[in-house]
Amino acid sequence: MVDYGFVKEVENDFEAVVKKVEETLKQAGFGIITSIDIKEKFKEKLGIEFKKYMILGACNPAYAHKAIEAEENIGLMLPCNVIVYEKDEKVVIAAIKPSVAMKMIKNEKLKKIAKDVETKIKDVIEKI
């Protein structure tokens, strides 16, 4: 277990888990604004084989707007990353804890927003 994110292991098909993560995020008000297939990129850029590993950039527009209003440079920390990867015959889903990511920023409004987003992200991971 990591202290900077939520982590869950499931027994299912990798592609099915990615789809479920995307659907569950959408139901919680998040869109996927970036999707990086690490296996594909490592093959293309480095010529190496790697396990299935996806990085999904999840964004809730309403919370992103509030965060940028509270702290203009917060875009450096957006979107919330959710990862899905293969590990020992299982699929792992993990997501950043926004409250941990925002700790270094001394802005009380932003801390409240981060806590709200974190509650939603935690709920998404639990539903997978």
N, C-alpha and C positions, 0 to 999 in steps of 0.2 A: 504494500500500500504506500502511496506517495502522499506527502502532506500538502502538496500544491495542486492536487487534482483529485477527481473522482475516478475510480477504476472499477470495472466490472468484467468478469470473464463469462462467456457463454459458449454453449456447444451448439453450433449452427454453421451453416454455409456462410463464408465470408461475404459474398455479394448480397445475400439475404440480410445479413446484419447491417451492412452499409445502407441498404434500402430502408430498413427499419429505423435506423438512426436518423436518416434524412426525414422520413415521414413523422417520426416522433418530435423532432425539432420543429418541423413545420406546424404541427398541432399546438406547440407551445409558443408559436409566434416568431420563430426563427427561420430565416432563409439561409441557404448555403450560397455564399458569395464567392468562395474559392473552393476548389477541389483538386488536390495534388495527389497523384498516384505515384508514390515513392518508388515502388517496384519498377514502374515504367520509366521514370526519370533516371534511376540508377542504371538501368539497362541502356537507355539512350545516351546519357552523358558520361558514364563510367565504364560501360560494357560489362557490367557485373550482374549476376543473378541475385535477387533479394526476395525475401518473403513478401506476401501481400501486406501493404501498409498504406493507408490513406490518411491524409490530413484534410479535414473539412473545416473551412472557415465559416462559422455560424454567426449570424447577425440578426438581432431583433431591432428593427429600424427605430421603434419608439424609444427603446433604451439607449441606442446609439446616439440618437438626437439629444436626449437628456444629458448623456455623458459629455458630448462635444460642447453643449451649452455650458456645462459646469466647468469644463477644462478643455480648451481648444486643442491642445497638443495630445489629447488622449487617443487620437487616431493612431498614434504610435503603438498602442496596446490592443487595437482592434483588428480583426474580429476575434471572438472567442474560438479557440481551436479545440476541435474534437477529433480524436484519432481512433482509427480502427485498424487492428493488425492481427496477424496470425501468431499464435504462440502455443507450442506443445499440443497440437490437435484441437486447440480452442481458438476462439476469437475474443480479443480484448477490445473493450471500448473504454476510452478515457477522455476526460474533459478538464480543462483548466478551472481552477477555483478563482473566479474573478476577484474575490476579496483579497486573496493572496497576491494576485498580479497587481492590484492597485495599492498595496500596502506602502509602497515607496512614495506615493503621491499624497501630499498633505492637503487633502481637500475633503471636507466632511460631506458635502453634497454627493461627491463621487463615491464615497464609501457606502452611502445608503443605496445608490443605484447599483453598485457592484453586488451588494448583499441581495438585492431583489433579483438580479440576473442569476446569481449563484443558486438561489432557491429554485428557479426554473430549470437551470442546467442539471442540478442534482435530481430533480424530479424526472427529467428526460432519461438520465442514465438509469435510474431505478426502474423505469418502465420498459427498458430493453430486455 
